[in-house]
Amino acid sequence: MLGGVNAMSLYLGNNYISRTDLGVRLIAVQPGTPAAKMHLQAGDIVLTCNGRAVRDAASLYAAIQTQPTYCRLKVQRFDGALELTETAIFQGAPHELGMITFTEEPQ
């Protein structure tokens, strides 16, 4: 049901992005960044980064650090399709991929 709500909200021009347990959900991608060059979009879920499974922003960041000049992602698109994508990363700034992730809520 939630997928249908999200798909309809995108069709209507709204972005209602929810938390996921599959990986790390993106809520935005900054233009002109490596993430934009990988054609990532709000709603995508990053499942793996550089061969490592990711579950939260901290594990995504740690996986990016394993290859600080290159990034390969397995992504589940908002429509459910799986895709591999890759790009070079800004030299000396691996944390600046341009992905804005869904914020974890305090428990």
N, CA, C and O atoms as a GROMACS GRO file, in nm:
protein
  428
    1MET      N    1   0.081  -0.119   0.000
    1MET     CA    2   0.000   0.000   0.000
    1MET      C    3   0.086   0.126   0.000
    1MET      O    4   0.056   0.221  -0.073
    2LEU      N    5   0.190   0.128   0.080
    2LEU     CA    6   0.276   0.245   0.089
    2LEU      C    7   0.340   0.276  -0.045
    2LEU      O    8   0.352   0.393  -0.081
    3GLY      N    9   0.381   0.173  -0.120
    3GLY     CA   10   0.439   0.195  -0.252
    3GLY      C   11   0.343   0.266  -0.343
    3GLY      O   12   0.382   0.355  -0.418
    4GLY      N   13   0.215   0.226  -0.338
    4GLY     CA   14   0.114   0.292  -0.420
    4GLY      C   15   0.094   0.437  -0.380
    4GLY      O   16   0.077   0.524  -0.466
    5VAL      N   17   0.097   0.463  -0.250
    5VAL     CA   18   0.084   0.600  -0.201
    5VAL      C   19   0.201   0.684  -0.249
    5VAL      O   20   0.182   0.796  -0.295
    6ASN      N   21   0.324   0.629  -0.239
    6ASN     CA   22   0.441   0.702  -0.284
    6ASN      C   23   0.437   0.726  -0.434
    6ASN      O   24   0.469   0.835  -0.480
    7ALA      N   25   0.399   0.623  -0.513
    7ALA     CA   26   0.392   0.639  -0.658
    7ALA      C   27   0.289   0.744  -0.695
    7ALA      O   28   0.315   0.828  -0.782
    8MET      N   29   0.174   0.742  -0.632
    8MET     CA   30   0.071   0.841  -0.661
    8MET      C   31   0.117   0.980  -0.619
    8MET      O   32   0.090   1.078  -0.689
    9SER      N   33   0.186   0.989  -0.506
    9SER     CA   34   0.232   1.120  -0.462
    9SER      C   35   0.334   1.178  -0.558
    9SER      O   36   0.335   1.299  -0.582
   10LEU      N   37   0.422   1.093  -0.615
   10LEU     CA   38   0.517   1.141  -0.716
   10LEU      C   39   0.443   1.188  -0.841
   10LEU      O   40   0.478   1.290  -0.899
   11TYR      N   41   0.341   1.112  -0.881
   11TYR     CA   42   0.262   1.148  -0.998
   11TYR      C   43   0.195   1.284  -0.978
   11TYR      O   44   0.183   1.363  -1.072
   12LEU      N   45   0.152   1.309  -0.857
   12LEU     CA   46   0.084   1.435  -0.826
   12LEU      C   47   0.182   1.547  -0.792
   12LEU      O   48   0.141   1.660  -0.768
   13GLY      N   49   0.312   1.516  -0.791
   13GLY     CA   50   0.413   1.618  -0.765
   13GLY      C   51   0.454   1.630  -0.621
   13GLY      O   52   0.524   1.725  -0.585
   14ASN      N   53   0.415   1.536  -0.536
   14ASN     CA   54   0.454   1.536  -0.396
   14ASN      C   55   0.558   1.428  -0.372
   14ASN      O   56   0.561   1.328  -0.443
   15ASN      N   57   0.642   1.449  -0.274
   15ASN     CA   58   0.739   1.346  -0.236
   15ASN      C   59   0.712   1.302  -0.094
   15ASN      O   60   0.753   1.370   0.000
   16TYR      N   61   0.643   1.191  -0.076
   16TYR     CA   62   0.622   1.134   0.056
   16TYR      C   63   0.713   1.012   0.065
   16TYR      O   64   0.675   0.902   0.022
   17ILE      N   65   0.830   1.031   0.119
   17ILE     CA   66   0.932   0.926   0.126
   17ILE      C   67   0.932   0.869   0.267
   17ILE      O   68   0.936   0.944   0.365
   18SER      N   69   0.929   0.736   0.277
   18SER     CA   70   0.922   0.671   0.407
   18SER      C   71   1.052   0.600   0.440
   18SER      O   72   1.138   0.579   0.354
   19ARG      N   73   1.066   0.564   0.565
   19ARG     CA   74   1.181   0.489   0.615
   19ARG      C   75   1.176   0.348   0.557
   19ARG      O   76   1.069   0.297   0.525
   20THR      N   77   1.292   0.286   0.544
   20THR     CA   78   1.300   0.149   0.494
   20THR      C   79   1.397   0.068   0.579
   20THR      O   80   1.488   0.123   0.640
   21ASP      N   81   1.377  -0.063   0.582
   21ASP     CA   82   1.470  -0.153   0.650
   21ASP      C   83   1.561  -0.224   0.550
   21ASP      O   84   1.646  -0.304   0.590
   22LEU      N   85   1.544  -0.196   0.421
   22LEU     CA   86   1.621  -0.264   0.316
   22LEU      C   87   1.761  -0.208   0.300
   22LEU      O   88   1.853  -0.283   0.268
   23GLY      N   89   1.779  -0.081   0.319
   23GLY     CA   90   1.906  -0.014   0.297
   23GLY      C   91   1.893   0.130   0.341
   23GLY      O   92   1.834   0.158   0.446
   24VAL      N   93   1.948   0.222   0.262
   24VAL     CA   94   1.944   0.363   0.296
   24VAL      C   95   1.861   0.437   0.191
   24VAL      O   96   1.898   0.440   0.073
   25ARG      N   97   1.749   0.496   0.233
   25ARG     CA   98   1.660   0.567   0.141
   25ARG      C   99   1.713   0.708   0.116
   25ARG      O  100   1.753   0.777   0.209
   26LEU      N  101   1.713   0.750  -0.010
   26LEU     CA  102   1.752   0.886  -0.044
   26LEU      C  103   1.628   0.974  -0.046
   26LEU      O  104   1.524   0.937  -0.100
   27ILE      N  105   1.641   1.091   0.014
   27ILE     CA  106   1.529   1.185   0.010
   27ILE      C  107   1.557   1.299  -0.088
   27ILE      O  108   1.466   1.371  -0.128
   28ALA      N  109   1.684   1.315  -0.128
   28ALA     CA  110   1.720   1.417  -0.226
   28ALA      C  111   1.859   1.388  -0.281
   28ALA      O  112   1.939   1.317  -0.219
   29VAL      N  113   1.886   1.444  -0.398
   29VAL     CA  114   2.017   1.436  -0.462
   29VAL      C  115   2.055   1.576  -0.505
   29VAL      O  116   1.978   1.644  -0.574
   30GLN      N  117   2.173   1.621  -0.465
   30GLN     CA  118   2.218   1.755  -0.500
   30GLN      C  119   2.265   1.758  -0.646
   30GLN      O  120   2.339   1.669  -0.687
   31PRO      N  121   2.225   1.858  -0.723
   31PRO     CA  122   2.265   1.868  -0.863
   31PRO      C  123   2.416   1.886  -0.880
   31PRO      O  124   2.481   1.946  -0.795
   32GLY      N  125   2.470   1.832  -0.989
   32GLY     CA  126   2.611   1.849  -1.022
   32GLY      C  127   2.706   1.768  -0.938
   32GLY      O  128   2.827   1.792  -0.941
   33THR      N  129   2.656   1.671  -0.861
   33THR     CA  130   2.740   1.590  -0.774
   33THR      C  131   2.756   1.450  -0.833
   33THR      O  132   2.688   1.415  -0.930
   34PRO      N  133   2.847   1.369  -0.777
   34PRO     CA  134   2.859   1.230  -0.823
   34PRO      C  135   2.726   1.154  -0.817
   34PRO      O  136   2.698   1.073  -0.905
   35ALA      N  137   2.645   1.179  -0.715
   35ALA     CA  138   2.515   1.111  -0.704
   35ALA      C  139   2.425   1.149  -0.822
   35ALA      O  140   2.354   1.064  -0.876
   36ALA      N  141   2.427   1.274  -0.861
   36ALA     CA  142   2.347   1.318  -0.976
   36ALA      C  143   2.398   1.253  -1.104
   36ALA      O  144   2.318   1.216  -1.191
   37LYS      N  145   2.529   1.238  -1.118
   37LYS     CA  146   2.587   1.174  -1.236
   37LYS      C  147   2.550   1.025  -1.243
   37LYS      O  148   2.549   0.966  -1.351
   38MET      N  149   2.520   0.965  -1.126
   38MET     CA  150   2.476   0.826  -1.123
   38MET      C  151   2.325   0.815  -1.146
   38MET      O  152   2.269   0.706  -1.142
   39HIS      N  153   2.261   0.929  -1.169
   39HIS     CA  154   2.116   0.936  -1.193
   39HIS      C  155   2.034   0.887  -1.074
   39HIS      O  156   1.926   0.832  -1.091
   40LEU      N  157   2.089   0.907  -0.953
   40LEU     CA  158   2.012   0.873  -0.833
   40LEU      C  159   1.900   0.974  -0.815
   40LEU      O  160   1.912   1.089  -0.857
   41GLN      N  161   1.792   0.930  -0.753
   41GLN     CA  162   1.675   1.014  -0.734
   41GLN      C  163   1.616   0.994  -0.595
   41GLN      O  164   1.641   0.892  -0.530
   42ALA      N  165   1.540   1.092  -0.551
   42ALA     CA  166   1.468   1.078  -0.425
   42ALA      C  167   1.379   0.955  -0.434
   42ALA      O  168   1.312   0.932  -0.535
   43GLY      N  169   1.379   0.876  -0.327
   43GLY     CA  170   1.300   0.753  -0.324
   43GLY      C  171   1.383   0.629  -0.348
   43GLY      O  172   1.343   0.519  -0.310
   44ASP      N  173   1.501   0.644  -0.413
   44ASP     CA  174   1.589   0.530  -0.435
   44ASP      C  175   1.640   0.478  -0.302
   44ASP      O  176   1.654   0.554  -0.205
   45ILE      N  177   1.668   0.347  -0.296
   45ILE     CA  178   1.725   0.286  -0.177
   45ILE      C  179   1.861   0.228  -0.213
   45ILE      O  180   1.871   0.143  -0.302
   46VAL      N  181   1.966   0.273  -0.145
   46VAL     CA  182   2.100   0.220  -0.164
   46VAL      C  183   2.108   0.091  -0.083
   46VAL      O  184   2.096   0.092   0.039
   47LEU      N  185   2.130  -0.021  -0.154
   47LEU     CA  186   2.137  -0.152  -0.089
   47LEU      C  187   2.279  -0.192  -0.055
   47LEU      O  188   2.306  -0.244   0.053
   48THR      N  189   2.372  -0.166  -0.150
   48THR     CA  190   2.513  -0.195  -0.126
   48THR      C  191   2.597  -0.080  -0.179
   48THR      O  192   2.558  -0.009  -0.271
   49CYS      N  193   2.713  -0.065  -0.120
   49CYS     CA  194   2.810   0.035  -0.164
   49CYS      C  195   2.947  -0.031  -0.162
   49CYS      O  196   2.992  -0.081  -0.059
   50ASN      N  197   3.014  -0.030  -0.277
   50ASN     CA  198   3.146  -0.091  -0.290
   50ASN      C  199   3.148  -0.234  -0.236
   50ASN      O  200   3.244  -0.276  -0.171
   51GLY      N  201   3.042  -0.308  -0.266
   51GLY     CA  202   3.033  -0.449  -0.228
   51GLY      C  203   2.988  -0.476  -0.086
   51GLY      O  204   2.980  -0.592  -0.046
   52ARG      N  205   2.960  -0.373  -0.008
   52ARG     CA  206   2.917  -0.390   0.131
   52ARG      C  207   2.769  -0.356   0.145
   52ARG      O  208   2.723  -0.256   0.092
   53ALA      N  209   2.697  -0.439   0.217
   53ALA     CA  210   2.557  -0.409   0.247
   53ALA      C  211   2.551  -0.287   0.338
   53ALA      O  212   2.633  -0.272   0.428
   54VAL      N  213   2.454  -0.200   0.314
   54VAL     CA  214   2.437  -0.082   0.398
   54VAL      C  215   2.298  -0.084   0.461
   54VAL      O  216   2.201  -0.123   0.396
   55ARG      N  217   2.288  -0.043   0.586
   55ARG     CA  218   2.162  -0.043   0.660
   55ARG      C  219   2.127   0.095   0.714
   55ARG      O  220   2.012   0.122   0.748
   56ASP      N  221   2.228   0.183   0.722
   56ASP     CA  222   2.206   0.316   0.776
   56ASP      C  223   2.313   0.410   0.720
   56ASP      O  224   2.404   0.366   0.650
   57ALA      N  225   2.300   0.538   0.751
   57ALA     CA  226   2.393   0.637   0.697
   57ALA      C  227   2.537   0.608   0.739
   57ALA      O  228   2.630   0.629   0.662
   58ALA      N  229   2.556   0.559   0.862
   58ALA     CA  230   2.692   0.530   0.911
   58ALA      C  231   2.756   0.416   0.832
   58ALA      O  232   2.874   0.425   0.797
   59SER      N  233   2.682   0.310   0.802
   59SER     CA  234   2.739   0.199   0.725
   59SER      C  235   2.761   0.239   0.579
   59SER      O  236   2.854   0.190   0.515
   60LEU      N  237   2.677   0.327   0.526
   60LEU     CA  238   2.698   0.379   0.391
   60LEU      C  239   2.826   0.460   0.386
   60LEU      O  240   2.907   0.442   0.295
   61TYR      N  241   2.846   0.548   0.481
   61TYR     CA  242   2.967   0.630   0.487
   61TYR      C  243   3.092   0.542   0.501
   61TYR      O  244   3.193   0.567   0.436
   62ALA      N  245   3.084   0.440   0.587
   62ALA     CA  246   3.199   0.350   0.605
   62ALA      C  247   3.231   0.276   0.475
   62ALA      O  248   3.348   0.258   0.442
   63ALA      N  249   3.128   0.234   0.402
   63ALA     CA  250   3.150   0.164   0.275
   63ALA      C  251   3.210   0.257   0.171
   63ALA      O  252   3.294   0.214   0.092
   64ILE      N  253   3.169   0.383   0.169
   64ILE     CA  254   3.227   0.480   0.076
   64ILE      C  255   3.375   0.497   0.104
   64ILE      O  256   3.455   0.511   0.012
   65GLN      N  257   3.413   0.497   0.231
   65GLN     CA  258   3.552   0.517   0.272
   65GLN      C  259   3.645   0.404   0.226
   65GLN      O  260   3.766   0.424   0.220
   66THR      N  261   3.590   0.286   0.194
   66THR     CA  262   3.676   0.175   0.151
   66THR      C  263   3.742   0.202   0.016
   66THR      O  264   3.847   0.146  -0.012
   67GLN      N  265   3.681   0.287  -0.067
   67GLN     CA  266   3.737   0.327  -0.196
   67GLN      C  267   3.709   0.476  -0.213
   67GLN      O  268   3.614   0.513  -0.281
   68PRO      N  269   3.790   0.562  -0.153
   68PRO     CA  270   3.756   0.704  -0.145
   68PRO      C  271   3.759   0.782  -0.276
   68PRO      O  272   3.727   0.901  -0.276
   69THR      N  273   3.794   0.720  -0.388
   69THR     CA  274   3.791   0.792  -0.516
   69THR      C  275   3.694   0.729  -0.616
   69THR      O  276   3.688   0.771  -0.731
   70TYR      N  277   3.620   0.627  -0.572
   70TYR     CA  278   3.531   0.554  -0.661
   70TYR      C  279   3.414   0.500  -0.581
   70TYR      O  280   3.429   0.462  -0.465
   71CYS      N  281   3.298   0.496  -0.642
   71CYS     CA  282   3.180   0.446  -0.572
   71CYS      C  283   3.096   0.362  -0.666
   71CYS      O  284   3.061   0.405  -0.775
   72ARG      N  285   3.063   0.241  -0.622
   72ARG     CA  286   2.974   0.154  -0.696
   72ARG      C  287   2.858   0.117  -0.605
   72ARG      O  288   2.878   0.068  -0.494
   73LEU      N  289   2.736   0.142  -0.653
   73LEU     CA  290   2.617   0.121  -0.572
   73LEU      C  291   2.523   0.021  -0.638
   73LEU      O  292   2.512   0.016  -0.760
   74LYS      N  293   2.456  -0.059  -0.555
   74LYS     CA  294   2.340  -0.136  -0.598
   74LYS      C  295   2.221  -0.062  -0.539
   74LYS      O  296   2.212  -0.043  -0.418
   75VAL      N  297   2.130  -0.022  -0.627
   75VAL     CA  298   2.020   0.064  -0.588
   75VAL      C  299   1.887   0.001  -0.627
   75VAL      O  300   1.872  -0.054  -0.736
   76GLN      N  301   1.791   0.010  -0.536
   76GLN     CA  302   1.654  -0.026  -0.571
   76GLN      C  303   1.583   0.106  -0.601
   76GLN      O  304   1.568   0.192  -0.515
   77ARG      N  305   1.540   0.119  -0.726
   77ARG     CA  306   1.473   0.241  -0.770
   77ARG      C  307   1.336   0.251  -0.705
   77ARG      O  308   1.283   0.152  -0.653
   78PHE      N  309   1.279   0.369  -0.708
   78PHE     CA  310   1.150   0.394  -0.645
   78PHE      C  311   1.042   0.302  -0.700
   78PHE      O  312   0.947   0.267  -0.630
   79ASP      N  313   1.057   0.261  -0.829
   79ASP     CA  314   0.958   0.171  -0.890
   79ASP      C  315   0.987   0.024  -0.861
   79ASP      O  316   0.914  -0.063  -0.908
   80GLY      N  317   1.094  -0.006  -0.783
   80GLY     CA  318   1.128  -0.142  -0.745
   80GLY      C  319   1.237  -0.205  -0.828
   80GLY      O  320   1.289  -0.310  -0.790
   81ALA      N  321   1.274  -0.146  -0.940
   81ALA     CA  322   1.380  -0.200  -1.026
   81ALA      C  323   1.515  -0.193  -0.955
   81ALA      O  324   1.543  -0.098  -0.882
   82LEU      N  325   1.599  -0.295  -0.978
   82LEU     CA  326   1.734  -0.296  -0.922
   82LEU      C  327   1.832  -0.249  -1.029
   82LEU      O  328   1.816  -0.280  -1.147
   83GLU      N  329   1.933  -0.173  -0.987
   83GLU     CA  330   2.029  -0.118  -1.081
   83GLU      C  331   2.165  -0.106  -1.016
   83GLU      O  332   2.176  -0.074  -0.897
   84LEU      N  333   2.271  -0.132  -1.094
   84LEU     CA  334   2.407  -0.105  -1.050
   84LEU      C  335   2.450   0.025  -1.115
   84LEU      O  336   2.424   0.047  -1.233
   85THR      N  337   2.514   0.111  -1.038
   85THR     CA  338   2.562   0.239  -1.090
   85THR      C  339   2.695   0.271  -1.024
   85THR      O  340   2.722   0.228  -0.912
   86GLU      N  341   2.778   0.346  -1.095
   86GLU     CA  342   2.911   0.375  -1.043
   86GLU      C  343   2.961   0.510  -1.093
   86GLU      O  344   2.915   0.560  -1.196
   87THR      N  345   3.056   0.568  -1.018
   87THR     CA  346   3.113   0.697  -1.056
   87THR      C  347   3.242   0.720  -0.981
   87THR      O  348   3.270   0.656  -0.880
   88ALA      N  349   3.320   0.813  -1.032
   88ALA     CA  350   3.436   0.863  -0.957
   88ALA      C  351   3.384   0.960  -0.852
   88ALA      O  352   3.275   1.016  -0.867
   89ILE      N  353   3.461   0.979  -0.747
   89ILE     CA  354   3.423   1.068  -0.638
   89ILE      C  355   3.519   1.186  -0.637
   89ILE      O  356   3.635   1.173  -0.676
   90PHE      N  357   3.470   1.302  -0.594
   90PHE     CA  358   3.556   1.419  -0.583
   90PHE      C  359   3.680   1.384  -0.501
   90PHE      O  360   3.669   1.330  -0.391
   91GLN      N  361   3.798   1.413  -0.555
   91GLN     CA  362   3.922   1.382  -0.486
   91GLN      C  363   3.927   1.452  -0.350
   91GLN      O  364   3.905   1.573  -0.341
   92GLY      N  365   3.956   1.376  -0.246
   92GLY     CA  366   3.969   1.431  -0.112
   92GLY      C  367   3.838   1.463  -0.042
   92GLY      O  368   3.839   1.519   0.068
   93ALA      N  369   3.724   1.428  -0.105
   93ALA     CA  370   3.596   1.459  -0.042
   93ALA      C  371   3.496   1.346  -0.064
   93ALA      O  372   3.390   1.368  -0.123
   94PRO      N  373   3.527   1.224  -0.017
   94PRO     CA  374   3.437   1.113  -0.041
   94PRO      C  375   3.301   1.126   0.026
   94PRO      O  376   3.206   1.059  -0.013
   95HIS      N  377   3.293   1.211   0.126
   95HIS     CA  378   3.166   1.230   0.195
   95HIS      C  379   3.074   1.325   0.118
   95HIS      O  380   2.960   1.346   0.160
   96GLU      N  381   3.120   1.382   0.008
   96GLU     CA  382   3.040   1.476  -0.068
   96GLU      C  383   2.987   1.414  -0.198
   96GLU      O  384   3.009   1.467  -0.307
   97LEU      N  385   2.919   1.302  -0.185
   97LEU     CA  386   2.859   1.238  -0.302
   97LEU      C  387   2.734   1.312  -0.349
   97LEU      O  388   2.696   1.302  -0.465
   98GLY      N  389   2.671   1.385  -0.260
   98GLY     CA  390   2.551   1.458  -0.295
   98GLY      C  391   2.423   1.383  -0.265
   98GLY      O  392   2.316   1.421  -0.312
   99MET      N  393   2.432   1.276  -0.186
   99MET     CA  394   2.314   1.200  -0.147
   99MET      C  395   2.266   1.251  -0.012
   99MET      O  396   2.344   1.262   0.082
  100ILE      N  397   2.138   1.283  -0.003
  100ILE     CA  398   2.077   1.321   0.123
  100ILE      C  399   1.987   1.206   0.164
  100ILE      O  400   1.893   1.172   0.093
  101THR      N  401   2.017   1.146   0.279
  101THR     CA  402   1.949   1.025   0.320
  101THR      C  403   1.836   1.053   0.417
  101THR      O  404   1.830   1.158   0.481
  102PHE      N  405   1.745   0.956   0.427
  102PHE     CA  406   1.634   0.963   0.522
  102PHE      C  407   1.691   0.964   0.662
  102PHE      O  408   1.771   0.878   0.696
  103THR      N  409   1.653   1.060   0.742
  103THR     CA  410   1.705   1.075   0.878
  103THR      C  411   1.646   0.968   0.969
  103THR      O  412   1.525   0.945   0.970
  104GLU      N  413   1.733   0.905   1.046
  104GLU     CA  414   1.689   0.806   1.144
  104GLU      C  415   1.615   0.877   1.257
  104GLU      O  416   1.660   0.981   1.304
  105GLU      N  417   1.505   0.822   1.299
  105GLU     CA  418   1.432   0.878   1.412
  105GLU      C  419   1.489   0.822   1.542
  105GLU      O  420   1.520   0.703   1.549
  106PRO      N  421   1.503   0.906   1.645
  106PRO     CA  422   1.553   0.856   1.773
  106PRO      C  423   1.457   0.753   1.831
  106PRO      O  424   1.335   0.766   1.819
  107GLN      N  425   1.514   0.651   1.894
  107GLN     CA  426   1.429   0.545   1.953
  107GLN      C  427   1.417   0.562   2.101
  107GLN      O  428   1.350   0.482   2.167
   0.00000   0.00000   0.00000
